[in-house]
Amino acid sequence: MKRFAVIVALVFGLTGCAAGRSKNEPGIIALRNSTGATLTGVRISEDRDSKSGGGRLGEVSPVLPDVTYTFVRPTDAPPLPRRVRVRWRDTSNLDRSGAASTEDPLRQATGAENEALLFEILPGGMVQARLDRASGPR
C-alpha cells in the first residue's frame, strides 16, 4: 500500500465565541468518505449562507474511501454552527460541495465521551450530518 500523508488542520475559535462549546455538544468531529473513490482533499466549514459567518472546522488530505477520520474538539471550542458546508476535490480534479444541517443531530446530542458529529460524503455528492460513536482521534 502506498504511503500517504494526512494533513490535518483543525481551526477553532474563528467565530469569536468566548463561552466555548456546550456540554451537550459532541467532543469529536468525524468525516467519512462513502463515495467509493479517494478524494484529494476535504474542508469542513460553517456554511457561508448562515448568518454567523464561515469559520473553518477542519481539513484533511487525502481522504480515502470508507475510512472515518476523527478529530477531538477542544473544550473551549466555539459552539458548532447550525449549517455546515463540506467542500472536496475528486480525482478528476473537480471541486464539489454540499451542505448539511447540524440542528437535529445537535438537538439529540448528549455530550457522551465517544459521541461524534459525523459528516458523511455520500455517492452523488450529498452530505449528511448525524451522530455516531467514535473510538477516538486518528
Buried (B, 14 or more C-beta within 10 A) or exposed (E): EEEEEEEEEBEBEBBEBEEBBEEEBBBBBBBBBBBEEBBEBBBBBBBEEBEBEBBBBBBBBBBEEEBBBBBBBEEEBBBBBBBBBBBBBBEEEEEBBBBBBBEEBBEEBEEEEEBBBBBBBEEEEEBBBBBBEBEEEE
